[in-house]
Amino acid sequence: MTSPTDPIDDSAELWTRLTEKQRDCLDLLLEHKTSKEIARILDISKDTVDQRLKSARSALGTRNRAETAVLYGQLKGIYDQIVYDAAALPLQPQWVRSRFSDGDPPNLADLQDSSALPDIGSRPGSLFKDLGRHDHGIAARIGIYFGLLAVTILILLGGLGIAQGLEQLLSP
């Protein structure tokens, strides 16, 4: 008498007879790769591939490569399934309340252009409030450049004057 679980037990035993290296070769055999192609992919010799396939064939009790591939494909469908740990599964998405007062995000078409934003350079109390504007005329730009040149020269001359004063103080 045989029980209904005997064929499953037999196939489970066949699956456990195969090593990981044999399964790697058999996976590529299922993709219709030749021994030479399998050897290149796994970075082993062709003879090693043939040896692994031959030992897998004897472990499965098949007569040739084709029969081995068919039986391995059937076993792989049964026993090579990924089992997930329940802790690793992502949580189901949940609805959350909107942070917007009416529940909808603002309409991007209703946004105002940047000209309505306050100009940082023109705030009251800013020393050079109009200097950073980009709409100066030619005369104003030339005036700004000459003004900056004059300030730079005064700073350099003032620095030289301080240096001369210090030199006179320190000289005996």
C-alpha positions in Angstrom: 0.0 0.0 0.0 1.2 3.4 -0.8 0.0 6.6 0.7 -1.0 9.7 -1.3 2.1 11.5 0.0 4.7 9.0 -1.4 5.2 10.8 -4.7 5.7 14.1 -2.9 8.1 12.5 -0.5 10.0 11.0 -3.5 10.2 14.3 -5.3 11.4 16.0 -2.1 14.1 13.4 -1.8 15.1 14.0 -5.4 15.3 17.8 -4.8 17.5 17.4 -1.7 19.9 15.2 -3.6 20.9 18.1 -5.8 23.7 20.4 -4.6 23.6 24.2 -5.1 26.3 24.0 -7.8 24.3 21.4 -9.7 21.2 23.5 -9.4 23.2 26.5 -10.8 24.1 24.4 -13.8 20.6 23.1 -14.2 19.0 26.6 -14.0 21.1 27.6 -17.0 20.3 24.3 -18.7 16.6 25.2 -18.4 17.4 28.4 -20.3 18.7 26.1 -23.2 22.4 27.0 -22.6 25.1 24.8 -23.8 27.8 23.4 -21.5 30.3 25.9 -23.0 27.9 28.8 -22.3 27.2 27.6 -18.8 30.9 27.4 -18.2 31.4 31.0 -19.3 28.6 32.3 -17.2 29.6 30.4 -14.0 33.3 31.0 -14.7 34.2 27.3 -14.5 35.5 24.8 -17.1 33.2 23.0 -19.6 34.4 19.7 -18.1 33.2 20.8 -14.6 29.8 21.7 -16.1 29.5 18.3 -17.8 30.5 16.6 -14.5 27.9 18.5 -12.5 25.2 17.8 -15.0 26.1 14.1 -15.2 26.0 13.8 -11.4 22.7 15.6 -11.3 21.4 13.2 -14.0 22.4 10.2 -11.9 20.9 11.8 -8.7 17.6 12.4 -10.5 17.7 9.0 -12.2 17.2 10.4 -15.7 18.6 9.1 -19.0 19.7 12.3 -20.8 20.0 16.1 -20.6 16.5 16.8 -21.9 14.9 14.4 -19.4 17.0 15.9 -16.6 15.9 19.4 -17.6 12.2 18.5 -17.7 12.3 16.8 -14.3 14.4 19.6 -12.7 11.9 22.2 -14.1 9.1 20.3 -12.4 10.9 20.0 -9.1 12.0 23.6 -9.2 8.4 24.7 -9.7 7.5 22.8 -6.5 10.4 23.3 -4.2 12.2 26.4 -5.3 9.7 28.9 -4.1 10.6 32.0 -2.1 9.2 32.0 1.3 8.8 35.4 2.9 9.1 36.1 6.6 5.9 37.9 7.7 8.0 40.5 9.5 9.7 41.4 6.2 6.5 42.1 4.3 5.6 45.7 3.9 2.7 47.0 5.8 -0.6 47.6 4.0 -1.0 51.3 2.9 -3.3 53.3 5.2 -5.2 56.5 4.4 -4.0 59.6 6.3 -5.6 63.0 6.8 -4.7 65.8 4.4 -2.6 68.6 5.8 -4.4 71.1 3.6 -7.4 73.0 5.0 -9.8 72.0 2.3 -8.2 68.6 1.7 -6.8 69.4 -1.7 -3.3 70.5 -2.5 -2.9 74.0 -3.9 -3.4 74.4 -7.7 -0.1 75.1 -9.3 -1.8 77.2 -11.9 -2.9 79.6 -9.2 0.6 80.4 -8.0 1.7 84.0 -8.5 4.8 84.9 -10.4 8.0 85.9 -8.6 7.5 89.6 -9.3 4.9 89.6 -6.5 7.4 88.3 -4.0 9.2 90.9 -1.8 12.6 91.9 -3.1 15.2 91.1 -0.5 17.6 93.8 -1.7 15.0 96.6 -1.5 14.0 96.2 2.1 14.1 99.3 4.2 17.4 99.7 6.0 19.4 97.9 3.4 22.6 99.9 2.7 22.9 98.9 -1.0 19.2 98.2 -1.6 19.2 99.1 -5.3 22.7 97.9 -6.2 21.6 94.3 -6.9 18.8 95.1 -9.3 19.2 93.8 -12.9 17.4 96.6 -14.7 20.0 99.4 -14.4 20.7 101.5 -17.5 24.1 101.8 -19.0 25.0 105.0 -17.2 24.0 103.6 -13.8 26.1 100.5 -14.4 29.1 102.6 -15.4 28.6 104.7 -12.2 28.4 101.5 -10.1 31.6 100.2 -11.6 33.5 103.4 -11.0 32.0 103.7 -7.5 33.3 100.2 -6.6 36.7 101.0 -8.1 36.9 104.2 -6.0 36.0 102.3 -2.9 38.6 99.6 -3.6 41.3 102.3 -4.2 40.4 104.0 -1.0 40.6 100.8 1.0 44.0 100.0 -0.5 45.3 103.5 0.1 43.9 103.4 3.7 45.6 100.0 4.2 48.9 101.5 2.9 48.5 104.4 5.3 47.9 102.1 8.2 50.9 100.1 7.2 53.1 103.2 7.0 51.9 104.3 10.4 52.7 100.9 11.9 56.1 100.9 10.2 56.9 104.3 11.7 55.9 103.2 15.2 57.9 100.0 15.1 61.1 101.5 13.6 63.8 102.6 16.1 
